[in-house]
Amino acid sequence: MRTLLIVLLLAAPAYADSEPVVLAVDGKDIYINLGAKDGIGAGAQLELLHEVVATDPTTGKALHDRFALGTLAVARSGDGASLAHADEELAKRVLAGDHVRLVSDKKTYVDPWAAQVEASKAAAQPAPTSAPIDHAALAREAWQATLGQPPEQRIARWQELLAADPSSTYRRAIETELTSLRGQIQQRDAALARARTSTDDRAARIAELSVALSKADPFVERALIAAAPIDHVVPDQALGLAFLVRAPAKLGKAFLYSRTRGEVGFHRSELRRDGDAYLRGEIPPQTVQEPGIEWYVEIAPPQGEAEPALGSQTAPRTIEVAHAVAEPPPAPDRSHVDLHVDYVDFDGKLSKGFDQYYQAEADFGYRFLDPIYAVRLGFGTLSGVGGPKSVIDHDPTNMCLDTNGRYLCKRVTFSYVYTELEYRIRPTVAVMVRPQIGVLSTDELPTDDANKCQSQDTTGCRFLTGLGGRVRVRLGDEQATNLVLGAGFTRGVGTLLEAAYHWLPAPVVPVQITVQVTDQPVIEDFGVRLIGDVGYRRLGWFYPSVRVSYQARSLDHTGVSGGMAMNFDW
């Protein structure tokens, strides 16, 4: 009620002679400077008008036009102002300053409270001087007289009561009401000041956009709607279109027709309104396909048939559809981890413990593909005992002693790290270079302690830096049939020459046959190793394998060994 009373005062002299307009919008409440004195009351129907000002791009003159937005229903009225409501869709479009006009019949309204006050004054008789004052009746009469009145008149009526009944028991409540009314006046005056100084630049922006579109497209001046040109889009994505309506009052409905270039017919969809001067539509993703899109728009006036506005069925507008630029998904099998361990026995006599060693390696590889195809980082260890095979075979004491009693075997422990770079010369030819470095310890005294050189007593032990490297060449596809040839040397450990043939006799059974020529674990006599590695790849990312080998340095210096490996790919 207080809000309504504030708005009732908006019918100030400044608006008395102007056309009826919307004074303010508060949520769903719309305040109009028409009231009972103008024949407006509850139930009256008002038509909301919106004015568009545009500049003629050829003459530079300002053009004014009004069009109806919808109908407002008056809920309550004062003498010079009314409170109206609109449906939810129309309420979003109402702005202060919009014009209104009465579309229902004018009526004569009588304020029931004023009539009741006049009647009460006529019937009132002077009270006897001796009769007690009825403070409640006086306050009730004053309250009823203020209902529906502007704040200034209500203040005057309450002040009149306080002057006539200074001892009223309702004095404190009346003074609180007076304070509230004065605050309402201040709020009303501030709202009026803001309303008088605020400007609505939508019309100017619409005119500016219209001129810009006219410059971009010489045919747009003749069209009721306009749209900025679109050169190209990416496929499989919905394309939203927005159109400027140059004369909203002349537009009834609009339809968008679209198709992929080369299709037989067009797909039709109705454009939807967005605000006062815009239309929006969408071309579905299944239409946004290569080589391009063809589209046009037809519009219909409020009364009439639809006609082409932008493009036509015989001369549609076009938009190119470009190839989508997207990051390809990560290629499979880019990473690889290899863990393997081998036990090698050239002598075949486990009890003697000479010319035997074990080797374990673990590495991680990543395939960059270009310019370096792959990089592998790993570490390993090799530990064993070796010496001249003639002494090992012919020493009756099994102590690796020559005829003069000298110990000629040597225990070696080599812990190392390495990096291997793989470069592809051609898709089926790759070169792999692997430098390695580590710590090498040797024990040249007979002992049964394999870890003696790692203990505190290192008598007879030598320590040096083990430098080495290996070069390999792969012929064939890495993950299919291929042949690998390689050669390597490590200081204090020996030389390794190898040829490995890898193939897949079955999709889940990778097989590798390797031939090695080596003098490891120490630099003495060369021998030959024949290694078979059979895996089982039931899972795509992991497969184990078993390694079996036969090695010999001579016909009577041979042994059988084995090992295992685990491989991970992702």
Secondary structure, DSSP 8 states (H G I E B T S, - for coil): -HHHHHHHTT--HHHHTS--BEEEEETTEEEES--GGGT--TT-EEEEEEEEEEE-TTT--EEEEEEEEEEEEEEEE-SS-EEEE--HHHHTT--TT-EEEE-S-------HHHHHHHHHHHH-----TTS---HHHHHHHHHHHHTT--HHHHHHHHHHHHHH-TT-TTHHHHHHHHHHHHHHHHHHHHHHHHHHH----HHHHHHHHHHHHHHH-TTGGGSSEE-----EE-TTS-EEEEEEES-GGG--EEEEEEEETT-SS-EEEE-EE-SSSEEEEEE-TTT--TTEEEEEEEEE-SSS--EEEES-SSS-EEEEE----------SS-EEEEEEEEEEESS--TTT--SEEEEEEEEEEEE--SSS-EEEEEEEEEEEEE--HHHHHH-TTSS-B-TT--B--EEEEEEEEEEEEEEEEETTEEEEEEEEEEEEEEE-S--S-TTGGGSS--TTEEEEEEEEEEEEEEEE-TTSSEEEEEEEEETTTEEEEEEEEEEEEETTEEEEEEEEEE-TTTTS--EEEEEEEEE---SSSEEEEEEEEEEEEETTEEEEEEEEEEEEE-
